[in-house]
Amino acid sequence: MQETADEWHQRWERQSDPARGLGYWAGFEGAAFEGWWSASSFEGHPEVSGVGYRLAAASWGRGLATEGARVMLEHAFARPEVDRVLASTMAAHTGSRRVLEKLGMEHTATWAANGKDDVPSRQDGEVGYEMTRASWQAGQRRGQ
């Protein structure tokens, strides 16, 4: 439980910027918690934002990750100083990789996993994705 508290402390303190409208949002359908989405900030780097999400397993496969992440991407690029948006996921999470690719994000990096060795498929590593403002604007013109 402490690990979760530490993780959220970092998110609130270093990856949220309420003055710029960047942070975390929870999603509900009725009273049911579906998950959270973020258009986060990178401390000391106002030109970069991050898109993230975590959904309850019961919410998988319904398009909610894509829908919410698309809104977060738009929200991040609504900030004029944001030039690029980053995202990452475990390499084995094909569903999350598909979401990022549907958004038009480009796979830019793969790296060895570290940390939580008890997480299944962690040994497959992590992958990073990126979208530049120019790519996002071109996609908007094409209606994506």
Contacts in CASP RR format, 6 or more apart in sequence:
PFRMAT RR
TARGET T0000
AUTHOR 0000-0000-0000
METHOD contacts of the structure
MODEL  1
MQETADEWHQRWERQSDPARGLGYWAGFEGAAFEGWWSASSFEGHPEVSG
VGYRLAAASWGRGLATEGARVMLEHAFARPEVDRVLASTMAAHTGSRRVL
EKLGMEHTATWAANGKDDVPSRQDGEVGYEMTRASWQAGQRRGQ
11 23 0 8 1.000
11 24 0 8 1.000
11 38 0 8 1.000
11 40 0 8 1.000
14 43 0 8 1.000
15 23 0 8 1.000
15 38 0 8 1.000
15 40 0 8 1.000
15 41 0 8 1.000
15 42 0 8 1.000
15 43 0 8 1.000
16 22 0 8 1.000
16 23 0 8 1.000
16 24 0 8 1.000
16 40 0 8 1.000
16 41 0 8 1.000
17 23 0 8 1.000
17 41 0 8 1.000
20 41 0 8 1.000
20 46 0 8 1.000
20 79 0 8 1.000
21 39 0 8 1.000
21 75 0 8 1.000
21 79 0 8 1.000
22 39 0 8 1.000
22 40 0 8 1.000
22 41 0 8 1.000
22 49 0 8 1.000
22 75 0 8 1.000
22 76 0 8 1.000
22 79 0 8 1.000
23 38 0 8 1.000
23 39 0 8 1.000
23 40 0 8 1.000
23 41 0 8 1.000
24 36 0 8 1.000
24 37 0 8 1.000
24 38 0 8 1.000
24 40 0 8 1.000
25 36 0 8 1.000
25 37 0 8 1.000
25 38 0 8 1.000
25 72 0 8 1.000
26 33 0 8 1.000
26 35 0 8 1.000
26 36 0 8 1.000
27 33 0 8 1.000
27 34 0 8 1.000
27 35 0 8 1.000
27 36 0 8 1.000
27 37 0 8 1.000
28 34 0 8 1.000
32 58 0 8 1.000
33 56 0 8 1.000
34 55 0 8 1.000
34 56 0 8 1.000
34 59 0 8 1.000
34 64 0 8 1.000
35 53 0 8 1.000
35 54 0 8 1.000
35 55 0 8 1.000
35 56 0 8 1.000
35 59 0 8 1.000
35 64 0 8 1.000
36 53 0 8 1.000
36 54 0 8 1.000
37 51 0 8 1.000
37 52 0 8 1.000
37 53 0 8 1.000
37 68 0 8 1.000
37 69 0 8 1.000
37 71 0 8 1.000
37 72 0 8 1.000
38 50 0 8 1.000
38 51 0 8 1.000
38 52 0 8 1.000
38 53 0 8 1.000
38 72 0 8 1.000
39 49 0 8 1.000
39 50 0 8 1.000
39 51 0 8 1.000
39 72 0 8 1.000
39 73 0 8 1.000
39 75 0 8 1.000
39 76 0 8 1.000
39 85 0 8 1.000
40 49 0 8 1.000
40 50 0 8 1.000
40 51 0 8 1.000
40 52 0 8 1.000
41 48 0 8 1.000
41 49 0 8 1.000
41 50 0 8 1.000
42 48 0 8 1.000
42 49 0 8 1.000
42 50 0 8 1.000
42 86 0 8 1.000
46 81 0 8 1.000
46 82 0 8 1.000
47 81 0 8 1.000
47 82 0 8 1.000
47 83 0 8 1.000
47 84 0 8 1.000
48 82 0 8 1.000
48 83 0 8 1.000
48 84 0 8 1.000
48 85 0 8 1.000
48 86 0 8 1.000
49 76 0 8 1.000
49 77 0 8 1.000
49 79 0 8 1.000
49 82 0 8 1.000
49 84 0 8 1.000
49 85 0 8 1.000
49 86 0 8 1.000
50 76 0 8 1.000
50 85 0 8 1.000
50 86 0 8 1.000
50 87 0 8 1.000
51 69 0 8 1.000
51 72 0 8 1.000
51 73 0 8 1.000
51 76 0 8 1.000
51 85 0 8 1.000
51 86 0 8 1.000
51 87 0 8 1.000
51 100 0 8 1.000
51 103 0 8 1.000
51 105 0 8 1.000
52 69 0 8 1.000
52 72 0 8 1.000
52 87 0 8 1.000
53 65 0 8 1.000
53 68 0 8 1.000
53 69 0 8 1.000
53 72 0 8 1.000
53 99 0 8 1.000
55 64 0 8 1.000
55 65 0 8 1.000
65 95 0 8 1.000
65 96 0 8 1.000
65 99 0 8 1.000
66 99 0 8 1.000
66 102 0 8 1.000
66 103 0 8 1.000
69 87 0 8 1.000
69 99 0 8 1.000
69 100 0 8 1.000
69 103 0 8 1.000
70 103 0 8 1.000
73 85 0 8 1.000
73 103 0 8 1.000
73 131 0 8 1.000
73 136 0 8 1.000
76 82 0 8 1.000
76 85 0 8 1.000
77 85 0 8 1.000
77 133 0 8 1.000
77 136 0 8 1.000
82 133 0 8 1.000
83 132 0 8 1.000
83 133 0 8 1.000
84 130 0 8 1.000
84 131 0 8 1.000
84 132 0 8 1.000
84 133 0 8 1.000
85 105 0 8 1.000
85 130 0 8 1.000
85 131 0 8 1.000
85 136 0 8 1.000
86 128 0 8 1.000
86 129 0 8 1.000
86 130 0 8 1.000
87 100 0 8 1.000
87 105 0 8 1.000
87 128 0 8 1.000
87 129 0 8 1.000
87 130 0 8 1.000
88 126 0 8 1.000
88 127 0 8 1.000
88 128 0 8 1.000
88 129 0 8 1.000
89 96 0 8 1.000
89 97 0 8 1.000
89 100 0 8 1.000
89 126 0 8 1.000
89 127 0 8 1.000
89 128 0 8 1.000
89 129 0 8 1.000
90 96 0 8 1.000
90 113 0 8 1.000
90 119 0 8 1.000
90 121 0 8 1.000
90 122 0 8 1.000
90 124 0 8 1.000
90 125 0 8 1.000
90 126 0 8 1.000
90 127 0 8 1.000
91 97 0 8 1.000
91 110 0 8 1.000
91 121 0 8 1.000
91 124 0 8 1.000
91 125 0 8 1.000
91 126 0 8 1.000
91 127 0 8 1.000
92 120 0 8 1.000
92 121 0 8 1.000
92 124 0 8 1.000
92 125 0 8 1.000
93 121 0 8 1.000
97 107 0 8 1.000
97 127 0 8 1.000
100 107 0 8 1.000
100 129 0 8 1.000
101 107 0 8 1.000
101 129 0 8 1.000
103 131 0 8 1.000
104 131 0 8 1.000
104 135 0 8 1.000
104 139 0 8 1.000
104 144 0 8 1.000
105 129 0 8 1.000
105 130 0 8 1.000
105 131 0 8 1.000
106 129 0 8 1.000
106 130 0 8 1.000
106 131 0 8 1.000
106 135 0 8 1.000
107 127 0 8 1.000
107 128 0 8 1.000
107 129 0 8 1.000
108 128 0 8 1.000
108 129 0 8 1.000
108 130 0 8 1.000
109 127 0 8 1.000
109 128 0 8 1.000
110 125 0 8 1.000
110 126 0 8 1.000
110 127 0 8 1.000
110 128 0 8 1.000
111 125 0 8 1.000
111 126 0 8 1.000
112 125 0 8 1.000
112 126 0 8 1.000
113 122 0 8 1.000
113 123 0 8 1.000
113 124 0 8 1.000
113 125 0 8 1.000
113 126 0 8 1.000
115 122 0 8 1.000
116 122 0 8 1.000
117 123 0 8 1.000
END
